[in-house]
Amino acid sequence: MEVIEHYIQLRKAFPNADEEEEIHTTIGELAEHLCCTMRNMNLIMNKFMNHGWINWSPQRGRGRKSVLVFYLPLLQAAQERFDQLLQGNKLEDAYVLASTMPFSMREMLMQGLQGQFGLRSDQDARGRMDTLRIPQETPFETLDPTQAAMWGEVGIIAEVFDRLVQYNAERQVCEPSLAVAWESNQEGTVWTFYLHKGIRFHHGKILDAEDVRYTFERILSAQESPCRPLFDSIHRIETLDELTVRFALRFSNYMFPDLMSSMSASILPRDMELDPMHPIGTGPYRLTRNHPKLLVLDVFPSYFRGRAFIDRVEIWQLPQSGLVESVIKQDLFPDGQARSVQHEVQGGVYMTFNMRKEGPQQDLYFRQAVQHLMDPQEMVEALARTSVQAAYSLVRDESGEQWMTGPTDKNEHSEQNVPMDSPEQSEHEHLFLPQASKPRPEPSADSSLARASKLLQRSCYAGQIMEVWVEEGEKMEADMVWFAQRCEMIGLKVHVMPGNPVNAVYHDEFSSCDLIYTGEVFDEHLTLSLLTMYTFQNTLLLIALDDQRKRELENECRHVVMIRDTTERLRTLLLLEHRLIQEALLLPAYSFREEHAHHASLQDYRVRAFGMPDLRRLWVKRSPVTDEGTGSYPAYIPLW
């Protein structure tokens, strides 16, 4: 341990003492604080005095107090050691040091840590090593492709695993990946995939058809697997030889190749039981380290599509720092010399209801009252954010405009819609029958509150406090402050509870709440994303939905995959979303965009749907002149 680390350790033992204040303590207590013998304590204290950090007047003998005076402030000492560690490229040690500091000091040190992210290129006797460092806030719960629901987790899975098929977002078609080709019968009930030769898993095993069969039989045999409904058309899997696998389906499924491109369809080796935190795949990166502070991906040189350029990716877990994003970017690029990449996120922020719990949310009138309170245009105007756009659907078309699948005219839908438990609703009327929609008129603040109040009075709401779970974070919590103020205006009592989405998905955190405010991010394959949202059981929408409606959604999605025409599939899913909105089960609030900033030396910087740069394309045009063989190329990647 460095002498300054000993000083930090001792200074933290007297948190209430000021500099130049006399502290009366014993030699034994000092030795205990420094975790050393009396002799070593004396040596260490003398070093402190030689540096001018303390004044110490030792008094020996039972009960006699020594006098200790600190001169070097704890923050100054911690900052000095923190900077030394960063200069030595010891990020983990710097992180550990910062995490042990009092909160206010930790925040200041963590701000300095932000500048270490981006790409670092080191040149030594062993050659050139390019390392991309990315911060993230949300902890990893699982990297099992059949379970993972957080986009941070999905981003890792995308690099560790491959699938039989990959979706080309630019061409909007499915293309070969692990499978070199595939074919089906006319009815779409039998699909045969032909594998590439010689593809290696990270542990050395050669991929074969039995690995494919094992992957999907694992999903189908687990009744509680959240992705099982996505593949419920599979009846039987046959391996015709080591490179050929055939799927016999229960019904026509013309989307089957698309399903094979899903992250849930990532291929596992059959000879290794999956470790959900240390998975083995065939992807361009293999996971070599994973603990709560740091996840490391190292390039897989034997990747069948060719070696990736970036040698290592480090994902650093940072606690919420409360730093404004623009401040972080300013620290990274003080001269403003950065290239920006605008990433329009497909999906958006929405509110839904806990339909698994009894309460006013079971009443359509109540849900419609909340729908008016959550008026998207009024929210966006009130919060005055430049990076968001009012949303009446979670889907944008190719021009960037949102599909107008939201509720019909405010003056009509609240009067004409009938609560689902009303005797006026036919028992044969299907919940999700598509209905025609028309553009929503410009909302009015006065009319939205008035209509919300009227609907609330017609509902069964009786003045109880409604618990609102909101995905923790400065922006979304600010949204709910606005919402709570609107609720107060019409007599709706709410209590807002910020929560971690990881705990909500994997640990049932919001089971006691009534309203849920969260978001959904879609990947490049929009139709598959919508289908997944309605069938993958770990989406927050489905976690909150009751069993009957979930079964109806699954039945609707089963009809979708039987549609041959891709445009008609998407249209059907959009009408399904419209019905959810009309029933006030899905209340879109706004869509948003992210801005990545990166040094000009990072080439072919393209953002994938889950928010990470595409590591399979990214490369570095290294500066010819660097200090001591090292080049740093900062990048700002929004925290997950």
N, C-alpha and C positions, 0 to 999 in steps of 0.2 A: 504494500500500500504506500502511495506517495505521501510525503509529509503533509501536503495541503489537504489530502483526504482525511488524515488524522485530525487536522484542525477543524474541518467541516463537521466531523463526527463529534468532537468535543463541543463546538459552538452550538450545535443543535441540542445538546444536553441542557443548555441554559437558555431556552427560548424567550424568557421574559426579562432577561438582563440586557441593559443597554451597553453600548460601547463606552469605555472609560468608567463604568460603574464597578465598584468593589464588590466582589463575590467572595463570601466566606465558605470554604469547603475543606474537606480533609484530603490527605494524600491517597487514602484508600478509595475514596469516592472518585477521585480523578483517574486512578488506575482502572476502576470498574467501568467508567465512561469510555475509556480508551481501549478496553478489553485486552489489557496486557499486564505484565508483572510490574512491581514497584520500580525495578531497575529500568525496564524499558520506558516506563512512564516518565522517569526523570530525564532520560535521553531525549524523548520526544518533546517534553516541555522546554528543554534547553534549545532545541531547534526552533521552536516557536518564538522564543525570545530573541534568538539570533536573527530571525527574519523581521523582528519588530512587530509581531502580531499580537503579543501578550506581554503583560508584566506579571510575574509570579513570585510571591514571597512565601516559600515553604516553611511550615512549622511542624516539627516532628514531636511525637509523643501522643499518648491516649487523650482523646478529646480536644486536642489543640487544632485550631482552624488555620488553614493557609489562606492567603489573600490572592485572588486571581482577578486580573483586569484584562478584558478583551479590547483590542484596538482595530482589528480587521473585521469589517462587517461580514456577516454570513453570505449575503448576496454577492459581494465582491469576490469572496473566496470561491464560492460555487461557480460564478461566471468565469473566473480564471481557469479553474480546473475543467469546466465544461468546454471552453474554447480549446484547451490543450488536447482534449479527447477528440474533438471534431477535426482539429488539424492533423491528428494521427489517424484519421479515418476510423475511429472507434465509436461508431454511432450507437451500438448497443450499450456500451459503458456510459456514454453521454446520456442516453435515454434513462438508464437505471439511476444515474445521479440526479437527473431532473425530477424523476418520479418520487424521489425520497424527500424532496424539498417541500416546505410549506406551500400552500396553494398559490398565493400571489407570486412567489418566486418561481414556482413550477411553470406558471403561465409565461413569465418573461423568458425563461430558458427555452421552453418549447417553441417560442417564436423564433429563436435563433436556430432551432433544429429544422424549421421549415426550409431554410435556405440550402439544406443538404440534399433536397430531393430534386429529382431529375436524373440526368445521365452523367456518370463519371467514367472516364476512359483512362485507364492506367497502362503504362508501357514499362515493362521491366525485362529481365533476362529471359523470362518464360514466354514473353510475347505480350500481345495486347489483350486487355480484359475490359469489356464494356458492360457496365452495371447500371441498370435502371432502378431507381428507388422511388417507391410510391407510398404516400401516406394513406391511411384509411381509418375510419372511426368505428365501423360496425364490426364486432368480433365475429370470427368464424365459428359456427356451431357444427357444421358437417360439410364434407366435400364429397359425400356420396351423391352421384348424379341423380339418383332416384328420389332423393330427399331434399336437396338444396333448393331454397326459395329466395335467398338474398342475392342481389346482383353481384356483390363482392365475391360470394362463393361461386356463382355461375361464371364469373370472369376467370377464376382459377381453373375451374373444371374445363373451360373452353381451351385452355392451354395444355392441360395434362392429358386430356382424352381426345380421341377422334370418334366419329360416328360413321356408319356405312355410307351416309349421304351428307353432303354439305349444301347449304343454300347460298346461291350467288345473288346478293342483294342488288347488284348493279344490273344484272340480266333478269332477275326475278325468276330464276329457274333452279331446280335441284340438279346438282352435279355430282360426279363420282368422288368418293373420298376413300374409305377403306374398301368399298366395293368399286370395282372397275366398271361394272354395268349391272343392270337389273331388267326384269321383264315380268309381265303378268298375263293372265288369261283375259279374255274379253270382258268377263263379268267383274274383274277386279277382286276376285276372291282367292287367288293363288299368286304369290309374288316370289320370284326367285332372284337371289343376289349372288354375284360372282366376285370373289375377293381377289385383291392384289396378292401377288406372291411375296414372301420374304419380309413381311412387315414385323418388326420387333416391338414387344413391350419393353418398358424401361428396365425390367429385371432380366431381359435376355430371351424370353420365350418368343417363339414365332407364332403369330396370330393364325388361327385356323377357324373353320366353320363351327367347331364345337364351342369355341369361346363366344361366338355370336349366340348360339343356342343357349348356353349357360346364362348369358346376360339377360335374355328376355324371359327365360324360365324362372330366374330369380325374381323378376318383377311380378310375374303372373302367380307365383306360388305364395307371395306375401299378401294376404288379404288386406292388410293395413297400409300397403305401399301407396303413398299419395299419388304416384303417377300411373297406377294400375288402370284407372278408367281411360287413360289416353291410349292404351294398347289392348283394350278389352275385345277388340275384333279378332285377336289372334286365337285360333283354335288349336293348332298343332304346328310344331317346328321340326323340320327334318334336315339332317345334314346328308346331302347326296354324295359328297366326297369332301376332302379337306379344304376345298376352296369354294364350295357351293352350298348354300343354305336356302331352304324353301319354307315359306310361311303359308299355311292354309288358314283362311279366315272364316269366321262365322257368318259374315255378311259382306257385301261389296264395300270396298274401301279404296276409293280412288286417290285419297290423300296419303296412302301408306308410305310412299317414299318421303313425303314431307315429314311424317312422324319419325322416320328413321334419321332425320336431321336434328331432331330435338335433343337438347342437352341430356334429357332423361334417358336417351337411347345410346349414351356413351358406352363403348364396348369395354368389358372387363376381362381380365385373364381368369380362366377357370381353375388354374392351379394355385391361386392365392386367395385366401379369404379377404374380403375388402376391409381395410382399416379406414374408417370414414374420415380420419384426419391425416392419413398418409397414403392416399390412393396411388395405384399403379395403372398407367394407361399406355397409349402409343403416341401421345402428342408431342409437339416440338419442345416442350419443357417437362422436366421431371421434378417432382417435389422432393427436395433434399433436407428441408428443415421446416418445422412447424411447431411453434410454441406461442403462448399468448402475446408476446411482444413482436415477434418476427417470423414471417413466412418467406422461404427462399425457394425460387424456381431456378434450376440450372438448365442450360441448353442441353438437349438430347442430340448428340452428334449423329446418331444413326437414324434420325427421323426420315421416313420414307419419301417425303416430299422435298427433302433438302434441309440442311442445317440453317436454323434461324441466325440472324446477325448478332442480336444482343445476347451476350454470354450468360448474364444472370439478371434475375428480377427479384428485388427485395420489397416485400409488402410490410410496412411498418405500422403497427397498431399505435395510434396516438389518441389519448383521451381528448374529449371535447375541450377545445381551447377557448372557444368563444371569440376567436379572431375573425374579423371581417375579411371576406375573401379578397376584396380589393387591396387590403393592407398586405396580405400574404403575397399577392402578385407584385405589389410595389417593392416589397423586400427582395423578391427574386429578380426583378428586372428594374433596378433603379434608374437605368438609362432609357427605359422604355423600348429597348431593342428586343422585341419578341414577336413571334408570329402567332396569331390567334386562329383557333379553329372553333367555329360555331357548331355545336352539336344540338340539333333540334330533337329533343327526346320524344319518341313516339309513346304515347300513354299520357298519364297525368295524375293530378291530385284529386281525390274524391272523398266523399263521406258515404258510409253505409251504416247499417243497423245490426245489432246483435239479435238476430231472429231466433236464436237458440234459447233466449231468455224471455220470460213473460214480462209484459210491461206495455206502456203506451205505444212503443214502436211496432207492436203487432197491428195497430190501427192505421189504415191507409191515410185517414185524415191527418193524423199526427205526423206521419212521414212526409206528407205533402206540405204541412206547415213548415217543417224543417227545410224542405226543398226550397221554399220561398225565402226563408231566412238565409240560406246559403246561395243566394243569387250570384252567379259567377261574375257578371259584369260589375255589379256593385262592389263585390269583394276586391276585384282587380283595381277598380278606380279608387277605392278607399285606401288600399295598401300601396298604390303608386309604385309598382315594381316594373322596371323596364324589361325584365327577362321572362315575364309570364304573359299569357294570353287567356282570356276568359274561355272556358270550355263547356260545351253542351254535349260532348262526346269525348271518349278517350282516344279517338282515332282521327288522324289527319289524312287528307288525300295527298296525292303526289305534289300538288301545288303548295302544300303547307296549310291549306284551309281545313277546318274541322268539318267532318260530316255532320249535317244537321239532323241528327237522330234524337234530339232531346225532346223534352215535353212539348206538347202543343201549346197554343196561346194560353197564357195565365188566366185569362178571363173565361176559358172554356174547360181546361182539364180538371180543375179542382171541383167543378160542379158536376161534370158528366161521369168521371171515374167513380166506380162503386167499390167500397171496401171488399177485399177478397172473401171475408167471412159473411158477406151480406147475402140474404136469401134471394136477392135479385140477380145474383150471378148464377148462371146455369152450371149444374154439376158437370156438364160435359164440355164446358168452355175451357180450353187449354190456356194455362197461365201465360205461355210465351208465343201465342199466335202473333205473327207480324201485323202491324198496323201502319197505315200511311202516316207520314209526318209532314209538317210544313215548317218553314223557317220561323224561328222565335222572334217576336218583335222586340224593339229596344225596351229594356225593363225600366220601370220607374221605382225609385226608392220608396215613395209614399205608398204606392199600390202594393208592392211586394210585402211590406210590413202589415198593411191593412188586411190583405188576403191571408197572410200567415196567421194573424190574430183570429180571423174568422174561422179558419180551418182548425186551429188549436181549440177553439171553443166548441166546435162540433165533434172533436175527438173525445176519447175517454181519459185524456190527461186530467189529473186531479191535484195538481200542485206539487207533486213529488219532485225530488232532486234527481235529475237525469245525469248519470255518469258518462262523461265523454272521454274516450281514450284517443290521444293524439300521438302520432309518431314524433318522438322527441327531436328537437332541433329549433333553432331560433326562428326560422321563417314559418314553419307550420304551427308552432306555438303562438306566434303573433297572429296567424289566421284565426286561431280559436279564441284569442282575446277579442277580436272583432266580432266573431260569432256570438260569444257570450254576452257582449254588449247588446247585440240585436235581440237575443233571447230575453234579456231583462226588459226590453221595451214592450214586449207583449206578454210578460208574466210567465215565461218559461224558465224554470230554475235549472241551471246546469252547473256541474262541477267538472272542471277540466283536469285530466290526469295524464301528463306526458309519460310515455313508455318506450321501451326499446323494442323495435320490430322483431329482433331475434327472439326475445322472450315471448312476444305475442304469437309468433309462428310456432315455435318449438316447445313453449312452456305454458301455453294457454293463459297469457297474462291478462287479456281483456275479457275473460269469461264473465266477470261481474259487472262489466260496463254495458251501457245501452246504445251508445253511438260510437262509431269508429271513424277516425279521420286519418287517412293514409294515402298511399299512391301506388301506381302500377306502372312499371316500365316494360315496354314491349321490345322485342329484338327486331331484326331486319325483316323477318318473315311474319308479316302482320296477321295473315289468316291463321297461321299456326299459333301465334301469340294469343289471339282471341280464343281459339279452341283450348289452349292450355289454361288460360284464365278461368274458363268455365268447367274444366275437368280436373286439373291438378289440385289435389286436396290441400296443399300447403299455401295456396294463395289466401290472402287475408279476406277477400270477398267470400270465398267458400267456407273458410273457418267460421265466419259470422253467420252463414246462411243455414236455415233449417234443412233437415234431411229431405223433406218432400220436394222442396224447390231444387235442391241439389240433384235429386233423381230426375226431375223434369229437365234440368239443364243438360244432364248427361244424355237423355233421350234425344233432345234437340240436336246435340253435337253428333250423335250417331247418325242422324239424318244428313247432317252437313257433309260428313266424309263420303257419303254415298252419291254426292253430286259430282258429276264429271267436270262441269265447267268451273274454272277457277274464279271467274268474276261472280258467278252466281253463288259460290260458296261464301265469298266475302260479303256479298249483299245480304245473304241469309243471316250471317253472324252479326252484321250491323243492325238488322231488324230485331235480332234477339237482344242486343244491347239497348235498342230503343225501348223495347218492352220492359226491360229492367228499370230504365230511367222513368218510364211512364208509371210503373208501379212504385216509384220512389224507393227502390231498393239500391239504386246506384245513383249518386248525386255528383256528377263531375263538377269540379271547381275551376281548375285552370291547367293548361299545359305549360311547359317551361323549356328553356334551352340552357345548356351549359356552355361555358367558354373555357377551352383549353388554351394555355399559352406555353410556347416552347421556344427554345433557342433555335436560331435559324439553321444550325448544324444538324439538327434532327430531321432526317429526310423521310419522305413518304409517310408523314404523320397523319394517320386516319383513325378516327374514333369509331369503335365498335358500339353496338347498341347498349351494352352494359357499362359503358363509360370509360373503358380502358383503351389506350391506343392499341392498334392491331399489331401485335408483336411479331406476326409472321411477315410483316412488310417493313417495319421500322428499321432504319439503319442510320449510321452516323458518318457524316462527312467531317472527319476530325481536322481540327486546326493544325496547320503544319508546324507552328511554333507553340509549344506549351512549356510550362514550368516543370522541370524535373520529370518529364515524361508523363505528366498527368494533365488531363483536360476535363473541365467541368462544364456541362451544358444543362442549365436549369430548365425545368418543365413544371408547369402548374397543371395538375390533374385534380379536378374537384373531388373532395373526400366522399367516399361512399357512405 
